[in-house]
Amino acid sequence: MIVGIPSESFPHERRVALVPALVPTLTKARLEVLVQRGAGQAAGFPDAAYESQGARLARERRELFTSADALLMVHAPGTNPEAGPADLALMHTGQVVIGLMNPLGAPDLVRETAARGVTAFALELLPRISRAQGMDVLSSMATVAGYKAVLLAAETLDKMFPMLMTAAGTLSAARVFVMGAGVAGLQAIATAKRLGAAVTAYDVRPAVKEQVESLGGKFLTLGLESAGAEGAGGYAKAMDEEFYRKQREMMSQAVAGSDVVITTAAVPGKRAPVLLTGEMVRGMRPGSVIVDLAAESGGNCELTRPGETAVAQGVTILGPLNLASTAPYHASQMYARNVTTFLLALVKEGAVKLDLEDPIVRDTLLTREGEVVHAQVRGLLGAAAAAPAGKAGH
């Protein structure tokens, strides 16, 4: 069985789905590794490093797609709207594709993938069970994003983060407020504390209070927190608009007193909830900074412009996209370890053999034998087909 590693075609993507150090792990499992020339170059992994570990190199993308029985990708077609369709056209019946696929946001591309006869797995749908922890690409990439968000804020802020006692007087520490204490939020808290900031965090799940405090942060209690706000797998679940309205009202004071606000709330397949209104931004000190980690799904701040920097009454609002790609060496290492662990869970005696009773397989499998088999995606496609003209997806 040949495992293909294409270069990533998503704009400005620098990660690669497999690093050289993990090639022997696959070859020991009786898998042959074929890497497109230059696939790891932007992440700091030259072709020679792959060859030295036993991989073969493919000169062209078409050659790799034609030869590979399985493809490991960061951006599979669903997360790559510009170049993804061209990749999809190169895939063939029976081929296995593993990567990020945005199935809840782009179900039509899942249907097109099924039509190609491809067996596709979406890693963002991994169940939150202990056996899947080593495969959890979302947590790995959120770790990078949380770290980088703080560095972006520190670079942009008109203050230094730490408290400093100097001959010119004492400089007070910057005040950082992190909204959401998932993996990205916790990494942001830890990084901001290491830089010397005074950190406060908020989450709708009261259970994370201990985690915030263990990192040196202060947990903000609004009285809205509830165990019912925790969804499957420990994620915060989406709440109704009335909840978010009350949350914004009560959070305004904490936002106004902060030099940096980092927002992290995202809901798979849906627009991110608005946590910061324009009025709340106007209440911040000129020179303050907002880093919106939900920019890719519309943003948690009403004034966020995805992929751009906005300034409102002296407050800088950063809407970074694909932050994990800005630390490609370590991000690739983590992603590669996750995807390799996932692939090896599917492989028996040098071939992919699916146990459809395994929740890891069942929850991530999108397409098989020409059909969309994931129940939630099938539901989305059915809803879109049943909607009146002009209403699909609303």
C-alpha positions in Angstrom: 0.0 0.0 0.0 1.4 3.4 -1.0 0.8 6.4 1.2 1.1 9.7 -0.7 2.0 13.1 0.8 1.2 15.9 -1.6 2.5 19.4 -1.2 -0.3 21.7 0.2 -2.0 23.8 -2.4 -4.0 26.0 0.1 -2.8 29.6 -0.3 0.1 30.4 2.0 0.0 27.0 3.7 3.4 26.0 4.9 2.6 22.8 6.8 3.1 19.2 5.6 1.1 16.2 6.6 4.0 13.9 7.3 7.5 14.7 8.6 10.6 12.6 7.7 11.0 11.2 11.2 7.7 9.4 10.9 8.5 7.7 7.6 10.0 4.6 9.3 6.9 4.3 11.5 4.9 3.8 8.4 7.4 1.5 6.6 7.5 -0.7 9.6 3.7 -1.2 9.1 4.4 -2.4 5.6 3.4 0.9 4.0 5.4 2.6 1.2 5.7 6.4 1.5 5.6 8.6 -1.6 6.2 12.3 -1.1 5.7 15.1 -3.7 9.0 16.9 -4.3 9.1 20.1 -2.2 6.2 19.1 0.0 8.0 19.7 3.2 10.3 22.5 2.1 8.3 25.4 3.5 8.1 23.7 6.9 11.8 23.1 7.1 11.9 19.5 5.9 13.9 19.1 2.6 13.4 16.3 0.1 16.7 14.7 1.1 15.5 14.2 4.7 12.5 12.2 3.4 14.7 10.1 1.1 17.2 9.4 3.9 14.3 7.9 6.0 13.2 5.6 3.2 10.5 7.6 1.3 10.4 7.9 -2.5 9.8 11.2 -4.2 7.2 12.0 -6.9 8.1 14.7 -9.4 4.6 15.8 -10.2 1.3 16.0 -8.3 -0.5 13.9 -10.8 2.0 11.1 -10.5 1.5 11.1 -6.7 -2.3 11.1 -6.8 -2.3 8.4 -9.4 0.1 6.2 -7.6 -1.1 6.6 -4.0 -3.6 4.2 -2.4 -4.0 6.7 0.5 -3.4 10.4 0.7 -2.5 12.2 3.9 -3.3 15.9 3.7 -3.6 19.0 5.9 -6.2 20.7 3.6 -8.3 18.1 1.8 -10.8 19.6 -0.8 -13.4 20.8 1.7 -11.0 23.2 3.4 -9.4 24.3 0.2 -12.1 25.9 -2.0 -9.7 27.4 -4.6 -7.4 24.4 -5.4 -9.4 21.6 -3.8 -11.6 20.9 -6.8 -8.4 20.3 -8.9 -7.1 17.9 -6.3 -10.5 16.1 -6.3 -10.3 15.6 -10.0 -7.0 13.7 -9.5 -8.4 11.3 -6.9 -9.6 7.8 -8.0 -12.0 5.2 -6.9 -10.9 3.2 -3.8 -8.4 5.8 -2.8 -8.4 6.7 1.0 -8.1 10.4 1.9 -7.4 11.6 5.4 -7.2 15.2 6.4 -9.2 18.3 7.5 -12.3 18.5 5.3 -14.8 21.0 6.8 -17.6 18.6 6.2 -20.2 20.5 8.2 -19.3 23.8 6.4 -18.9 22.4 2.9 -21.2 19.3 2.6 -21.5 19.7 -1.2 -17.8 18.9 -1.5 -18.3 15.8 0.6 -20.9 14.7 -2.0 -18.5 15.4 -4.8 -15.8 13.4 -3.0 -18.2 10.5 -2.7 -18.9 10.7 -6.4 -15.2 10.1 -7.1 -15.4 6.8 -5.2 -13.1 8.0 -2.6 -13.1 6.8 1.0 -12.7 10.0 3.0 -12.0 10.7 6.7 -12.4 14.1 8.3 -10.1 14.5 11.2 -12.0 17.4 12.8 -14.8 14.9 13.6 -12.7 12.7 15.8 -14.6 11.7 19.0 -13.3 13.1 22.3 -12.4 9.7 23.7 -9.1 8.8 25.4 -8.1 6.4 22.6 -8.3 9.3 20.1 -6.2 11.8 22.1 -3.1 11.0 20.1 -5.0 11.7 16.8 -6.6 15.1 17.9 -5.4 17.5 15.2 -7.7 20.2 16.3 -6.1 20.3 19.8 -2.7 20.3 18.3 -3.3 23.2 15.9 -5.2 25.1 18.6 -2.1 24.9 20.8 -0.1 26.7 18.1 -2.9 29.2 17.5 -3.2 30.1 21.1 0.6 30.6 21.4 0.8 32.7 18.3 -2.2 34.9 19.2 -0.3 36.2 22.3 2.8 36.9 20.2 0.7 38.9 17.7 -0.9 40.8 20.5 2.5 41.5 22.2 4.0 42.8 18.9 1.0 45.1 18.3 0.3 46.4 21.8 1.7 49.8 22.7 2.9 48.4 26.0 5.3 45.7 27.2 3.7 42.7 28.8 5.7 42.3 32.1 5.8 44.5 35.1 9.2 46.1 35.2 10.9 48.0 37.9 13.4 50.4 36.3 15.4 53.4 37.2 12.7 55.4 35.3 10.0 54.0 37.6 7.8 50.9 37.7 5.9 49.8 34.6 2.6 47.9 35.3 1.9 44.6 33.7 -0.3 44.5 30.6 -3.8 43.1 31.3 -4.9 40.3 29.0 -8.4 38.9 28.9 -8.9 35.5 27.2 -12.5 34.6 26.2 -12.8 30.9 26.0 -10.7 28.4 27.9 -10.4 25.5 25.4 -7.1 24.4 24.1 -6.3 27.6 22.3 -7.4 29.7 25.2 -5.4 27.8 27.8 -2.3 28.0 25.7 -2.9 31.8 25.3 -3.2 32.1 29.1 0.0 30.2 29.7 1.9 32.1 27.0 0.7 35.5 28.3 1.7 34.6 31.8 5.1 33.5 30.7 5.5 37.0 29.1 4.6 38.6 32.5 1.0 39.8 31.8 -1.8 39.8 34.3 -4.3 37.3 32.8 -8.0 36.9 33.3 -10.1 34.4 31.5 -13.8 33.5 31.0 -15.6 30.4 29.8 -19.2 29.3 30.0 -18.1 26.0 31.5 -17.4 26.3 35.2 -15.4 23.1 35.1 -12.4 24.9 33.5 -12.0 27.4 36.3 -9.4 25.1 37.9 -7.4 24.8 34.7 -7.3 28.5 34.3 -6.1 29.1 37.8 -3.5 26.3 37.5 -1.9 28.4 34.7 -1.8 31.5 36.9 -4.9 33.1 35.4 -7.8 34.6 37.2 -11.2 33.1 36.3 -14.0 35.7 35.7 -17.3 34.6 37.2 -20.4 36.2 35.7 -23.1 33.9 37.2 -24.0 32.6 33.7 -21.7 29.6 33.9 -23.5 26.2 33.8 -22.6 22.6 33.5 -25.2 22.5 30.8 -22.9 24.7 28.6 -20.5 21.8 28.2 -21.2 19.7 25.1 -20.0 16.3 23.9 -16.3 15.7 24.5 -15.8 18.6 26.9 -16.3 21.4 24.3 -18.4 24.4 25.0 -21.6 24.2 23.1 -23.4 26.9 21.2 -25.9 28.9 23.3 -28.9 31.0 22.2 -28.7 34.7 21.3 -30.3 35.7 24.6 -27.5 34.0 26.5 -24.8 35.8 24.4 -26.6 39.2 24.9 -26.5 38.8 28.7 -22.9 37.6 28.5 -21.9 40.7 26.5 -23.6 43.1 29.0 -21.9 41.5 32.0 -18.5 41.2 30.3 -18.2 44.9 29.1 -16.4 46.0 32.3 -13.8 43.3 32.0 -13.2 44.1 28.3 -12.9 47.8 29.0 -10.2 47.2 31.6 -8.1 45.0 29.4 -5.1 46.0 27.2 -5.5 42.8 25.1 -8.5 40.6 24.5 -8.1 37.2 22.8 -11.3 35.5 21.6 -11.5 31.8 20.8 -15.1 30.7 20.5 -16.0 28.8 17.4 -18.8 26.3 16.5 -18.1 23.7 13.9 -20.0 24.3 10.7 -21.6 27.6 12.0 -20.8 31.2 12.2 -18.8 32.1 15.3 -20.9 33.8 18.1 -20.4 37.5 18.5 -18.9 38.1 21.9 -17.6 41.6 21.4 -19.8 44.3 20.0 -18.7 47.6 18.4 -19.8 49.4 21.6 -17.6 47.1 23.8 -14.6 47.8 21.5 -15.2 51.6 21.8 -15.1 51.2 25.6 -11.5 50.0 25.4 -8.4 52.2 25.8 -7.0 53.5 22.5 -3.9 51.4 21.8 -5.5 48.2 23.0 -5.5 45.1 20.9 -8.1 42.4 20.1 -6.9 39.1 18.5 -9.9 37.2 17.1 -9.1 33.5 16.7 -12.5 32.8 15.3 -11.9 35.1 12.3 -12.1 32.1 9.9 -15.7 31.5 10.8 -16.8 35.1 10.8 -15.2 36.3 14.1 -16.2 36.8 17.7 -15.8 40.5 17.4 -18.4 42.5 15.4 -15.7 44.6 13.8 -13.3 41.8 12.8 -12.3 41.6 9.2 -11.0 38.1 8.5 -7.5 38.1 7.3 -7.0 41.8 7.9 -6.2 44.3 10.6 -8.9 46.8 11.5 -8.6 49.9 13.7 -11.7 51.3 15.5 -11.2 54.4 17.7 -7.6 53.5 18.3 -8.2 49.8 19.1 -6.5 47.4 16.8 -8.5 44.3 15.8 -6.5 41.4 14.3 -8.4 38.7 12.3 -5.6 36.2 11.6 -6.3 33.2 9.4 -4.5 29.8 9.5 -2.3 30.7 12.4 -0.9 27.2 12.8 0.8 27.6 9.4 2.9 30.4 10.8 4.8 28.0 13.0 5.1 25.2 10.3 7.9 23.2 11.7 6.4 22.3 15.0 2.8 22.4 13.7 3.8 19.8 11.1 5.4 17.7 13.7 2.3 17.6 15.8 -0.1 17.2 12.8 2.0 14.4 11.4 2.0 12.5 14.7 -1.7 12.8 14.9 -2.4 11.7 11.3 0.1 8.8 11.5 -1.6 7.5 14.7 -4.9 7.7 12.9 -3.8 5.9 9.8 -2.1 3.1 11.8 -5.4 2.6 13.6 -7.0 1.7 10.3 -4.2 -0.4 8.9 -4.0 -4.2 9.3 -1.4 -6.3 7.5 -0.3 -3.4 5.3 -3.8 -2.4 4.1 -6.7 -0.3 5.3 -9.4 -2.4 6.9 -12.4 -0.6 8.4 -14.1 -1.6 11.6 -17.4 0.3 11.3 -18.2 -0.4 14.9 -15.1 1.6 16.1 -16.3 5.1 17.1 -13.1 6.6 15.7 -13.9 5.1 12.2 -17.6 5.7 12.5 -17.4 9.4 13.5 -14.8 10.4 11.0 -15.8 8.4 7.9 -17.5 10.7 5.4 -17.7 8.7 2.2 -17.4 5.1 1.1 -18.3 3.1 -2.0 -19.7 6.2 -3.8 -22.0 7.3 -0.9 -22.0 9.9 1.8 -22.2 7.7 4.9 -21.8 10.3 7.7 -25.3 10.8 9.2 -24.8 14.5 10.1 -23.5 15.4 6.7 -26.3 13.4 5.0 -28.7 15.4 7.1 -27.2 18.7 5.9 -27.3 17.6 2.3 -30.9 16.6 2.7 -31.8 19.9 4.3 -30.2 21.8 1.5 -31.9 19.7 -1.2 -35.3 20.2 0.5 -35.0 24.0 1.0 -36.9 26.3 -1.4 -34.9 28.0 -4.1 -32.6 30.6 -2.7 -33.0 29.3 0.9 -30.6 26.4 0.9 -28.2 26.6 3.9 -30.1 29.3 5.7 
